[in-house]
Amino acid sequence: MIDLRSDTVTKPNKEMLMAMTTAPVGDDVFGEDPTVNELQEFSANLFGKEAALFCASGTQTNQIAINLHVQPGGEVICHFESHVFKYEGGGIARNSGASTRTVGGSRGRITVSDIEPWINPSNDVHYPLTQLVSIEDTSNRGGGAIYDFNEIKKIRAFCNSKGLPLHLDGARVFNALVENNVDIKEYASQFDSISVCLSKGLGAPIGSLLIGSTEFITRARRVRKVFGGGMRQAGFIAAAGLYALKNNVQRLKDDHRRAKTIEAQLLQMDWVDSVIPVETNIVVCILKETSRVQEFVSAFEQKGILMMPFGKGMLRMVTHLDLSEEDISRLCLAIREIK
Ligand SMILES: *Cc1c(COP(=O)(O)O)cnc(C)c1O
C-alpha cells in the first residue's frame, strides 16, 4: 500500500530503532532521563529558547500551552480551521474553561486585521477576556500553507501592543522553516510558546516538544503531570525524536518537491477542479463533482493507494519519508488512469 493519508504513518528505520534501543534512560518524572534531557536541551538550543518539554503528542503540547496562557472565562483567538480549535476535542473549553474566538483568513492563516476587531475591552464586564493568540505554521487545513514571516512579525508587534502572548502550533514548523529561509532563532523569538511534532514529517513514532522560557516550561511540567502526561523511561522514544531532529529536517524538501509533482499531475486531470497551491508536503485536491470524494478514495484504494477524504469535495495527500520516487510515479499513473 502507498499510504498518503498523513505524514504520521511513517515507521522508524533501522538507524532510528538502533538509537532508541541503545538510549540511556532514567525516570523522567524525576527529571533523570538523560536522553529526554538531551532532547529538551537540544531542541531549546535549536530554537534559541531557554527550555523545552517532551510530551506525548501535539495535542498535549498545545493544550498545556493554552492552559498556561489563559484562565477560565478567558478567550483564545485562532483560525476557524486551526487544529487547536477543530481537532483537539473541544480541549480549550474542556481543559482550560476558555472560549474561542475563531477568525477567518486565507488558507488557515490569520493577519492582524483578522484579529484586531476581536480584542475585547478588558474594562467591560460583558466580554470574555482576550488572553491568547494562536497561529499554525504550516497550516494543515490550508494545504500546508506557510506564513509570510513579515506577517508573523506584525502579529507579534500587535500582540505586544495588547499585552497578549502568542502561541505557535508548529506541528509542521520545520516544513515551513526549510522553505522560508528565516533564521530559526529569529523566527522562534516571535513566540511565547512553540509546539513541535516529532511524529509528523520528521518521522519519529511518538512525541512532541513544547518550547519556551524556563519559567513557562517549569509550569508546563506541572500541567503535563496533571494531564496524565508524566512519562517514566521516556528516553527510548525521545531518542527517536533526537535522531529525527538530527537527520530528517533537510530532507523535508524532498517531500515538498514530490508534493509539487503530484500537484502538477492533478492539475492536468479533467475531474480536478483545483488544487490548493502546494507550498510544502500537503496536497489538497478539490474535485469537480464534490459528492464523489468517497468514490475516488475507494478507487485509489483498489489501486493500492490510500488518501484522506478532507471535507466537502476534497482529497488530501501528504508526502513523507516512507514514500519512494517509485511510489510517486505509481501514484501519478493512478491519477492519470482514474476517472
Ligand atoms: C498533527 C497536528 C497536531 C498534533 O496532533 P497529535 O496527533 O496530537 O500529535 C497539532 N497541530 C497540527 C496543525 C497538526 O497537524
The ligand as a Tripos MOL2 file, in Angstrom:
@<TRIPOS>MOLECULE
LIG
   15    15     1     0     0
SMALL
NO_CHARGES

@<TRIPOS>ATOM
      1 C1         -0.9860   16.7240   13.9430 C.3       1 LIG1
      2 C2         -1.1730   18.0950   14.3810 C.ar      1 LIG1
      3 C3         -1.1590   18.4330   15.7360 C.ar      1 LIG1
      4 C4         -0.9600   17.4310   16.8550 C.3       1 LIG1
      5 O1         -1.5100   16.2120   16.6550 O.3       1 LIG1
      6 P1         -1.2220   14.9270   17.5640 P.3       1 LIG1
      7 O2         -1.8170   13.8540   16.7420 O.co2     1 LIG1
      8 O3         -1.9360   15.1670   18.8410 O.co2     1 LIG1
      9 O4          0.2560   14.8010   17.7550 O.co2     1 LIG1
     10 C5         -1.3030   19.7450   16.0770 C.ar      1 LIG1
     11 N1         -1.4530   20.6880   15.1440 N.ar      1 LIG1
     12 C6         -1.4500   20.4180   13.8320 C.ar      1 LIG1
     13 C7         -1.5610   21.5260   12.8420 C.3       1 LIG1
     14 C8         -1.3260   19.1120   13.4010 C.ar      1 LIG1
     15 O5         -1.3290   18.8390   12.0930 O.3       1 LIG1
@<TRIPOS>BOND
     1     1     2 1
     2     2     3 ar
     3     2    14 ar
     4     3     4 1
     5     3    10 ar
     6     4     5 1
     7     5     6 1
     8     6     7 2
     9     6     8 1
    10     6     9 1
    11    10    11 ar
    12    11    12 ar
    13    12    13 1
    14    12    14 ar
    15    14    15 1
@<TRIPOS>SUBSTRUCTURE
     1 LIG1         1 GROUP 0 **** ****
